Amino acid sequence: MGIIWLKTTIESFESIKSEHFSHTETAEYKLELLERIEEKIRTLGSSTRADKPEWEGSHKTIVDKFIIYYFFSPDKQTCFIEYFRHSSQHY
């Protein structure tokens, strides 16, 4: 299964920064986070539904307090990550 991050989710992911860790440590964390998100989506598949009406047809998961909404292509061969935010961020 291929996983595609939409433009806005890529921008949100790339904006992860830390005042407490070096640039290198933050880059390593982001790589590990990316791997854990994609592995969790592959494991869960479509077993979790979004919890809000505006996300009907989507699925939701949380990794390290990051909220991720995603949906699948009709043939289930491609997953699109359509929303990525830290739970403490406001819309």
N, C-alpha and C positions, 0 to 999 in steps of 0.2 A: 504494500500500500504506500502510495506517495503522500507526503504531507506538504501542503503549500500554505505558507503564511501570507495573508493579505497585506497590502502595503501599510495600512494603519497599524496592524499588529507587529509588523517588522519594526516600524518606527518606535512603538511602545517598548518593544524588547530591547532595541538598541539604546534607548534612553536610560536603562538601568545603570545607576551610579551609586557609589558609596563614599561617604566621608570617612569611614572607619577602615577601609581596605585599600590597598594599592591598586593601581590600574591593572597590573598583572593578575593580582588575586581576584579582582572583579571580572576580568576576562575569563579566567578559569572557572569561576562560579557560573557565569553566563553559559559557557559551553556545557557544563554539567547540568545546569537547569534545562537547557534545550534538549539534551539527551533524555532527561527524566520526563519532561513533558511529552515528547514524542513516544517514548516507551509506554507511558501511562495511557495515551490515546490508543496506541496499538493494542494494549491489553484490554482496555475497557470497550473499545469499539463503540457500538451504538447502544450499549447497555444502560447508559445514564442519559436521562432527558434533562433539558434545561428547565429551570424552576420558575421562569417568568414567561407570561404570555407573549411578550414581544420577541422572544427567542424560540417560538414554536418551530419545530423541525430541526432544532439544534440540540447539541449535547453540551454538558458542562462538567468540568473537572477543576480541582484546585491542587496546585503544586507549590509548596513553600509560600503559602498565602497569596499566590498569584491565581487569579480567576481566569479560566480559559473557556471560551465557547467555540464550538466547532461543528461543522456539518460535513456530510459525505456527498460525493457525486452519486448520481442514480445507480451506477454500477458498483458502488462501494470500493472502487479502486483508488480513489483520491479523497483525502481529507483536507478541508480548508479551515484554517484557524482564522476565525473572524473577529475575535475579541480577546484582548490580553491586557489585564490591569492588575496591579497590586490591590489587595482588598482594602488597604487604607487610603487609596486614591479615590477621589470623587470624580464623578462623570464630568 
